[in-house]
Amino acid sequence: MSLESVLETVRTRVVPDESDVRAFEAAVEELTGRALAAISSLPVEADTKLVGSTARGTWLAGDRDIDLFVRFPPELDREKLERYGLEVGYAVLPDGHEEFAEHPYVKGEIRGFDVDCVPCYAVEDATEIRSAVDRTPFHTAYLEGRIDPLADDVRIAKAFLSAIGAYGSNLRTRGFSGYLTELLVLEYGGFRQLIEAAAEWNPPVRLDPEDHGERSFDDSLVVIDPTDPERNVAAVCSPRNVARVIHYARKLLESPRLELFEPRTLDPLSAADVRTLVEARGATPVAVRFETPDIVDDQLYPQLEKSLDGLEDALERAGFRPLRSTCFAREDAALLVECTVSKLPAVARHQGPPVGVKDHAEGFYETYRDDEEVTGPFIDDDGRYVVERARSDRTPAEFVRSSLFDVSLGPHIESALSEGNDVLAGEEITALADQFGAELAAYFDPVP
Amino acid sequence: MSLESVLETVRTRVVPDESDVRAFEAAVEELTGRALAAISSLPVEADTKLVGSTARGTWLAGDRDIDLFVRFPPELDREKLERYGLEVGYAVLPDGHEEFAEHPYVKGEIRGFDVDCVPCYAVEDATEIRSAVDRTPFHTAYLEGRIDPLADDVRIAKAFLSAIGAYGSNLRTRGFSGYLTELLVLEYGGFRQLIEAAAEWNPPVRLDPEDHGERSFDDSLVVIDPTDPERNVAAVCSPRNVARVIHYARKLLESPRLELFEPRTLDPLSAADVRTLVEARGATPVAVRFETPDIVDDQLYPQLEKSLDGLEDALERAGFRPLRSTCFAREDAALLVECTVSKLPAVARHQGPPVGVKDHAEGFYETYRDDEEVTGPFIDDDGRYVVERARSDRTPAEFVRSSLFDVSLGPHIESALSEGNDVLAGEEITALADQFGAELAAYFDPVP
């Protein structure tokens, strides 16, 4: 199949049809009307701004999200902004409910569309924003008049990124935001051109569409925000997601096919499947399962990752040599680390100072000289004192049970763990299949 | 017990009595007479020189070694030196036999003394020596007239170094030579002063009695040869032996006792003892046993050490994490490594290049993409390809069996191993107790 015909097929899938567009426009008209009516009864000036992919005409067929921003003067104090914002929000979405990002805002439904009605400050320049949401209207303004001819290419790019798991700037995915996708398509002049470029990327990759960036960034992908020279639009993208885009861009050029635009589906593993895999791999998995703390995903996943890193580092330092790890969250959450080492000796080498460093050396020697429990002190080939001490935790599970709270954990994870946790070792991790069969399927059969 | 009374007791043990001295003098007289008679019938000039501890009056009671050097003019070609040397040797020691150091020489017995009669060149200056033996007479000449008042202190120092296992510059011991011991006692002005200084040593330690050294050395202890500014007399001393001297010097000053002048004696371990210890330590020992190659100790031990290092490094790289190791040699020899890891998973992580490094990355990916045996390729957090491959050697013993000859081995050890070897793992090392019970006792109960 040629790349052209693949992309043409994808295009028909992702571009909304005429009736969708009309339904969207009608919803926007009604929303805006309601909002302006509510604004007119406020004691301050304000206007509305449609933002996001719907505003920019780059939404995917089937997307039903509308983001309506209500812009207040920068002089307005924050408390009033929030109050007026909610007032307008509930006027627009009478059946809506309050949610919280940087400010509280109202979320609700109108004509089958999911609407976020978000207050922000109407600052003059994106570099002067007072909170992250103030930035969004600048992005939309920048893309207006530029992105229109490439709207379908943006849709194709989003479908591609979604399928490979790299779309979304939330802190679980750490992928490509809609705005970043739009900038990349714009910068390279189309989806095909983006893919051809990405196939050659060798991170760190730096793009600066407006050629106004001054500072440097440590990130794998750097795209200087056209509306703010100080900001990397791709800051949240993980190196892994950037590498994925490179990998799948090459695969798409190499042999174009529709499957590259379709998310991978895997059958969940059963407990028996997990047992077979644990046995075949011959590693020593250890998992901690606990109740998922009630926090939003953008808090939860970074804390899970931090906790998993902490656990993995501690297992490494303790000598259990992690092989691979992952974390899951549904009703329960789990940190899972497969260890290379199943059981350590009863003794652990403990190296002291060089014998010649008198005070330290004598202190070390005196500590252990009469200790019946240790082997040594003796002197190693480099002239240092050494003892072999009893080791308390010989298996990964023993170690996790004794040292879990010495590990660097996310604060909400730490609280959740102290409410209660199960440490599962070896084949006991089959108990995870119940909730996490799909996640385990992906873990045991990883793809780029 | 005071240090004085300890040293006084040691002195009575190590100083030879009057009759020993007379017997020695008579033997030397006879030897020298015979040598000079033999020399007078040679077509070249030559003289004799008594060297070593007997020459310097620093030999220990019970020592029965005499080193008689025969010095030939430096113009003499090597072949003639060897021929004349053996001629004189056999004249002096008619029942002697030929041995080989740098030249062939004759070893034999006279009046109950073991005599080495060694030919050398009578060079003008120690820096002009043609072979290592030419240096020895300079050492003796330097000490003559200096060491006499300290001869007993030298004897005490030798007894101390012997007891702690640090006496002898052979390549098995890698300790302190007689000459080095004499220089140290001379430099510090006595045994007690040497011990007081050594207790404060913090290697690297550098001494230069004649203050003429110019170059630097990497060794733990550096004593510039008074007869050769280019040479470190302590070059062969291992950092461990230097540290031992420091350690036991402190112990001797802290609580003076005769035991510090008596070698440690240990009951050999039985097979049952070894089994108990292997179990208690919970490590995974692996040993290779083979027939000891027929080479001198100064060749054998460096080759054993090199082979042991090679084996330990290879086990480390393979993931078995050596805990401690040793080597033994009697009729058989053995390399023994205790490993921390008893069994590795069936899969091993194999990290590829960053996905962005196109040629390498594509090569890696293509190698494994259709390989049913591997997990992956997938992309890690840093954006590199990774696969998990099957691992062939999961235990230290499997690894040693399959990879012994990929290890960096001493050449004679390699030949001996290829004649035949046994790999012993876990409790199988009890089979070593038969020959190496004493060595295993020291290994499992190490002291400084």
Chai-1 contact restraints between the chains, C-beta under 6 A:
chainA,res_idxA,chainB,res_idxB,connection_type,confidence,min_distance_angstrom,max_distance_angstrom,comment,restraint_id
A,W201,B,G356,contact,1.0,0.0,6.0,A-B,restraint_1
A,N202,B,G356,contact,1.0,0.0,6.0,A-B,restraint_2
A,P203,B,G356,contact,1.0,0.0,6.0,A-B,restraint_3
A,P239,B,D382,contact,1.0,0.0,6.0,A-B,restraint_4
A,P239,B,G383,contact,1.0,0.0,6.0,A-B,restraint_5
A,R240,B,I379,contact,1.0,0.0,6.0,A-B,restraint_6
A,R240,B,D381,contact,1.0,0.0,6.0,A-B,restraint_7
A,R240,B,G383,contact,1.0,0.0,6.0,A-B,restraint_8
A,A243,B,V355,contact,1.0,0.0,6.0,A-B,restraint_9
A,A243,B,I379,contact,1.0,0.0,6.0,A-B,restraint_10
A,A243,B,G383,contact,1.0,0.0,6.0,A-B,restraint_11
A,R244,B,I379,contact,1.0,0.0,6.0,A-B,restraint_12
A,I246,B,V355,contact,1.0,0.0,6.0,A-B,restraint_13
A,I246,B,G356,contact,1.0,0.0,6.0,A-B,restraint_14
A,H247,B,V355,contact,1.0,0.0,6.0,A-B,restraint_15
A,R281,B,P345,contact,1.0,0.0,6.0,A-B,restraint_16
A,R281,B,A346,contact,1.0,0.0,6.0,A-B,restraint_17
A,R281,B,V347,contact,1.0,0.0,6.0,A-B,restraint_18
A,G282,B,P345,contact,1.0,0.0,6.0,A-B,restraint_19
A,G282,B,A346,contact,1.0,0.0,6.0,A-B,restraint_20
A,A283,B,P345,contact,1.0,0.0,6.0,A-B,restraint_21
A,L323,B,R349,contact,1.0,0.0,6.0,A-B,restraint_22
A,T340,B,P345,contact,1.0,0.0,6.0,A-B,restraint_23
A,V341,B,V341,contact,1.0,0.0,6.0,A-B,restraint_24
A,P345,B,R281,contact,1.0,0.0,6.0,A-B,restraint_25
A,P345,B,G282,contact,1.0,0.0,6.0,A-B,restraint_26
A,P345,B,A283,contact,1.0,0.0,6.0,A-B,restraint_27
A,P345,B,T340,contact,1.0,0.0,6.0,A-B,restraint_28
A,A346,B,R281,contact,1.0,0.0,6.0,A-B,restraint_29
A,A346,B,G282,contact,1.0,0.0,6.0,A-B,restraint_30
A,V347,B,R281,contact,1.0,0.0,6.0,A-B,restraint_31
A,R349,B,L323,contact,1.0,0.0,6.0,A-B,restraint_32
A,V355,B,A243,contact,1.0,0.0,6.0,A-B,restraint_33
A,V355,B,I246,contact,1.0,0.0,6.0,A-B,restraint_34
A,V355,B,H247,contact,1.0,0.0,6.0,A-B,restraint_35
A,G356,B,W201,contact,1.0,0.0,6.0,A-B,restraint_36
A,G356,B,N202,contact,1.0,0.0,6.0,A-B,restraint_37
A,G356,B,P203,contact,1.0,0.0,6.0,A-B,restraint_38
A,G356,B,I246,contact,1.0,0.0,6.0,A-B,restraint_39
A,G376,B,P446,contact,1.0,0.0,6.0,A-B,restraint_40
A,F378,B,P446,contact,1.0,0.0,6.0,A-B,restraint_41
A,F378,B,V447,contact,1.0,0.0,6.0,A-B,restraint_42
A,F378,B,P448,contact,1.0,0.0,6.0,A-B,restraint_43
A,I379,B,R240,contact,1.0,0.0,6.0,A-B,restraint_44
A,I379,B,A243,contact,1.0,0.0,6.0,A-B,restraint_45
A,I379,B,R244,contact,1.0,0.0,6.0,A-B,restraint_46
A,I379,B,P448,contact,1.0,0.0,6.0,A-B,restraint_47
A,D381,B,R240,contact,1.0,0.0,6.0,A-B,restraint_48
A,D382,B,P239,contact,1.0,0.0,6.0,A-B,restraint_49
A,G383,B,P239,contact,1.0,0.0,6.0,A-B,restraint_50
A,G383,B,R240,contact,1.0,0.0,6.0,A-B,restraint_51
A,G383,B,A243,contact,1.0,0.0,6.0,A-B,restraint_52
A,P446,B,G376,contact,1.0,0.0,6.0,A-B,restraint_53
A,P446,B,F378,contact,1.0,0.0,6.0,A-B,restraint_54
A,V447,B,F378,contact,1.0,0.0,6.0,A-B,restraint_55
A,P448,B,F378,contact,1.0,0.0,6.0,A-B,restraint_56
A,P448,B,I379,contact,1.0,0.0,6.0,A-B,restraint_57
